[in-house]
Amino acid sequence: MSVEAAVPRLREQPLLRGLVAAELTSMTGTQLSAVAIPWFVLEATGSASDMGMVMGAQWVGIAVIGVVGSHWAGRFGPRRTMLAADLLCASLLALVPLLHRYDCLPLPLVMAVMFVVGGCTAPYLTSQQLVLDSFGGDEALLSRANAALQAATRLAMLVGPAVAGVLVSAVRAPGVLLLDSASFALSAVIVWRCLPADAAEQPGGRRPPALAAGVRALFKDRLLGAWSLGLALAETAWQALFALMPLLALTRYHDAPSVAGVLLAAFGGGAILGTFLLYPALRVTSAQRLVVAGRVALGLAFAALLAPLNLGQLIGCLAVVGLLNGLTGAPIVSVRLTRVPAATRSETLTVATAVALSGGALGWVLAGATGQAAGTDTALAATVAVQTAATLLFVFGACPARAVTASEG
């Protein structure tokens, strides 16, 4: 099927519309917290290490709870899993400003909240992919469906941080967290209204295979294994970079939360532009080739962050990095999905998602600790090195000429 033929089919998909609306709503709130939480911890403790530990707890939750929780997506159905995740996140995020108001919010409790919020991420993402599985095994069609979903994420990354910087200055971080809580509650309403109860659920309530089957399927395929490890390293680099933005705002650029928001928004703006450029790019090349070329260019753009940049140059560099991420993100997901054996799809996606996102914990913790001990320049250099290793894994995984599809599994 051609890419052009896929366009009307996507526009007629109510499931996709529901997923996009829910993603845009919850991710906008999440981007508010991406600025509010680090700033809240920095103001409360004055410690970059504490900030790294709090945000790292979120990503530890992805790795620890995510593997078990994502299993629910196949066993209990995507709709129920997404509803539970949204409602739990809404409740926990509302708890933080409430306890802060009564001066009863120790740092370990904030870490625990972020741990559970992070744990909801992998099941939610796995559920999204199981719903998108209804589009079939066509790479171009899946790339466009994933691009539509990721466009919502990129739009949130464009708008959310810039708004968050203003809101943190105006209503303080606890008030911004209440808005994030409300966004998860609204997302739950959208999922409840727009996704039918049987969306992509396994027929007859069949118990899915053990997660061990997903591990075997993931690392049996060279591309799946290498790209999943590459995504884990890339996530480490991304989250380390995001963790460094509040530090850069504090140490280099006027000590203002609005600067951290602008930096994140530059990345988000580039990412959404890259998502739009994906459509014409897929007309001239395959998804796999686009991923390899785009990730090589991304590694080079990341390295440019090591140059001495003024604020305007840093914003431009982050926009290019975001553009290349937006251009390659959806094809990575689509190529992986078409190669996963249908019999173990839920379990393999569970493992792949957990592996890919587990690097985020390391990124936040190392960026905070390294930035505190050795300075932001050293932390940034380490981030570039990790992104370079991720690029090499993407190239290595794509080396075999023979493509393996899910139909062969």
Residue pairs with C-beta under 8 A, 6 or more apart in sequence:
1 138
1 140
1 141
2 140
3 140
3 144
3 279
3 282
3 283
6 138
6 140
6 141
6 144
7 144
9 135
9 141
10 16
10 141
10 144
10 145
10 148
13 135
13 145
14 194
15 131
15 134
15 194
15 195
15 196
15 199
16 132
16 145
16 148
16 149
17 194
18 190
18 191
18 193
18 194
18 195
19 128
19 131
19 132
19 149
19 195
20 148
20 149
20 151
20 152
21 152
21 190
21 194
22 82
22 86
22 187
22 190
22 191
22 194
23 128
23 149
23 152
23 153
23 156
23 187
24 152
24 153
24 155
24 156
25 183
25 186
25 187
25 190
26 86
26 89
26 183
26 184
26 186
26 187
27 152
27 153
27 156
27 157
27 160
28 156
28 159
28 160
28 183
29 160
29 179
29 180
29 181
29 182
29 183
29 184
30 156
30 160
30 180
30 183
31 156
31 157
31 159
31 160
31 161
31 164
31 264
31 268
32 160
32 161
32 163
32 164
32 167
32 176
32 177
32 179
32 180
32 183
33 93
33 164
33 176
33 177
33 180
34 160
34 161
34 164
34 242
34 264
35 160
35 161
35 164
35 165
35 168
35 176
35 246
35 257
35 260
35 261
35 264
36 164
36 167
36 168
36 173
36 176
36 177
36 180
37 54
37 55
37 114
37 173
37 177
38 51
38 54
38 55
38 243
38 246
38 260
39 168
39 173
39 246
39 257
39 260
40 173
40 174
40 177
41 47
41 50
41 51
41 54
41 107
41 110
42 48
42 51
42 246
42 250
43 173
45 51
45 107
47 372
48 247
48 368
48 369
48 371
48 372
49 368
49 369
49 372
50 107
50 368
51 243
51 246
51 368
52 243
52 364
52 365
52 366
52 367
52 368
52 369
52 371
52 372
53 107
53 111
53 364
53 365
53 368
54 107
54 110
54 111
54 114
55 114
55 239
55 243
55 364
55 368
56 361
56 362
56 363
56 364
56 365
56 368
57 111
57 112
57 114
57 115
57 118
57 361
58 114
58 115
58 117
58 118
58 360
58 361
58 364
59 118
59 239
59 357
59 358
59 359
59 360
59 361
59 362
59 363
59 364
60 115
60 118
60 361
61 114
61 115
61 116
61 117
61 118
61 119
61 120
61 121
62 118
62 119
62 121
62 122
62 354
62 357
62 358
62 360
62 361
63 354
63 357
63 358
63 361
64 115
64 119
65 115
65 116
65 118
65 119
65 120
65 122
66 118
66 119
66 121
66 122
66 123
66 350
66 353
66 354
66 357
66 358
67 122
67 211
67 350
67 351
67 354
69 81
69 119
69 120
69 122
69 123
70 122
70 123
70 125
70 126
70 346
70 349
70 350
70 353
70 354
71 208
71 211
71 346
71 347
71 350
72 81
72 123
73 81
73 123
73 126
73 127
73 130
73 346
73 350
74 126
74 130
74 202
74 208
74 345
74 346
74 347
74 350
75 202
75 207
75 208
75 346
77 197
77 198
77 199
77 200
77 201
77 202
78 126
78 127
78 128
78 130
78 131
78 195
78 199
78 200
78 201
79 127
79 191
79 195
79 196
79 197
79 199
79 201
81 123
81 124
81 126
81 127
82 124
82 127
82 128
82 188
82 191
82 195
83 188
83 191
83 192
85 120
85 121
85 123
85 124
86 124
86 184
86 185
86 187
86 188
86 191
87 184
87 185
87 188
88 116
88 120
89 117
89 120
89 181
89 184
90 181
90 182
90 184
90 185
90 188
91 181
92 113
92 116
92 117
93 113
93 117
93 177
93 178
93 180
93 181
93 184
94 177
94 178
94 181
95 113
96 105
96 110
96 113
96 174
96 177
97 174
97 175
97 177
97 178
99 105
99 109
100 174
101 174
118 361
121 357
122 350
122 353
122 354
122 357
125 353
125 357
126 346
126 349
126 350
126 353
128 149
129 333
129 337
129 349
129 353
130 200
130 345
130 346
130 349
131 195
131 199
131 200
132 142
132 145
132 146
132 149
132 337
133 200
133 337
133 345
134 199
134 200
135 141
135 142
135 145
136 142
137 337
137 338
137 405
137 406
137 407
138 338
139 286
139 287
139 331
139 334
139 335
139 338
140 282
140 287
142 333
142 334
142 337
142 338
143 278
143 282
143 287
143 330
143 331
143 334
144 278
144 279
144 282
144 330
145 334
146 329
146 330
146 331
146 333
146 334
147 275
147 278
147 279
147 330
149 330
150 275
150 326
150 329
150 330
151 272
151 275
151 276
153 271
154 268
154 271
154 272
154 274
154 275
154 322
154 326
155 268
155 272
156 268
157 264
157 265
157 267
157 268
157 271
157 272
157 322
158 265
158 268
158 269
158 271
158 272
159 265
159 268
160 264
160 265
160 268
161 260
161 261
161 262
161 263
161 264
161 265
161 268
162 258
162 261
162 262
162 264
162 265
163 261
164 176
164 257
164 261
165 256
165 257
165 258
165 259
165 260
165 261
165 262
166 258
166 261
167 175
167 176
167 179
168 176
168 257
168 261
169 256
169 257
169 258
202 208
202 346
208 346
208 347
209 343
209 344
209 347
210 347
211 347
211 350
211 351
213 343
213 344
213 347
213 348
214 344
214 346
214 347
214 348
214 349
214 350
214 351
214 352
215 351
217 224
217 340
217 341
217 344
217 347
217 348
217 409
218 224
218 225
218 228
218 348
218 351
218 352
218 355
219 225
221 339
221 404
222 397
222 399
222 400
223 288
223 335
223 339
223 397
223 398
223 400
223 404
224 336
224 339
224 340
224 348
224 352
224 397
225 397
226 393
226 394
226 396
226 397
227 332
227 335
227 336
227 393
227 394
227 397
228 336
228 351
228 352
228 355
228 356
229 355
229 393
230 295
230 390
230 391
230 392
230 393
230 394
230 397
231 332
231 355
231 356
231 359
231 390
232 355
232 356
232 357
232 358
232 359
233 359
233 386
233 387
233 389
233 390
233 393
234 359
234 387
234 390
235 356
235 357
235 358
235 359
235 360
235 363
236 359
236 360
236 362
236 363
236 366
236 386
237 302
237 359
237 363
237 383
237 384
237 386
237 387
237 390
238 325
238 360
238 363
239 359
239 360
239 361
239 363
239 364
239 367
240 363
240 364
240 366
240 367
240 379
240 382
240 383
240 386
241 305
241 363
241 367
241 380
241 383
242 264
242 363
243 363
243 364
243 367
243 368
243 371
244 367
244 371
244 376
244 379
244 380
244 383
245 260
245 263
245 264
246 257
246 260
247 367
247 371
247 376
247 379
248 259
248 260
248 263
248 314
248 376
249 255
249 256
249 257
249 259
249 260
249 263
251 376
252 311
252 376
253 259
253 311
259 311
262 315
263 314
263 315
263 318
266 314
266 315
266 316
266 318
266 319
266 322
267 318
267 319
267 321
267 322
267 325
268 322
269 319
269 322
270 318
270 319
270 320
270 321
270 322
270 323
270 324
270 325
270 326
271 322
271 323
271 325
271 326
271 329
272 322
272 326
273 319
273 322
273 323
273 326
274 322
274 323
274 324
274 325
274 326
274 327
274 328
274 329
275 326
275 327
275 329
275 330
277 323
277 326
277 327
278 290
278 326
278 327
278 330
278 331
281 290
281 327
282 290
282 331
285 293
287 331
287 334
287 335
288 331
288 335
288 398
288 403
289 398
290 327
290 328
290 331
291 328
291 331
291 332
291 335
291 394
291 398
292 394
292 395
292 398
294 324
294 327
294 328
294 331
295 324
295 328
295 390
295 391
295 394
295 395
296 391
296 394
296 395
297 324
298 321
298 324
298 325
298 328
298 387
298 391
299 387
299 388
299 390
299 391
301 317
301 320
301 321
301 324
302 321
302 383
302 384
302 387
302 388
303 384
303 388
304 317
304 320
305 314
305 317
305 318
305 321
305 380
305 383
305 384
306 380
306 381
306 384
307 313
309 317
336 352
337 345
337 349
337 406
338 405
338 406
339 403
339 404
339 405
339 406
340 348
340 349
340 352
340 406
340 409
341 348
341 406
341 408
341 409
342 406
342 407
342 409
343 409
344 409
345 406
363 383
363 386
366 379
366 382
367 379
367 383
370 378
370 379
370 382
371 378
371 379
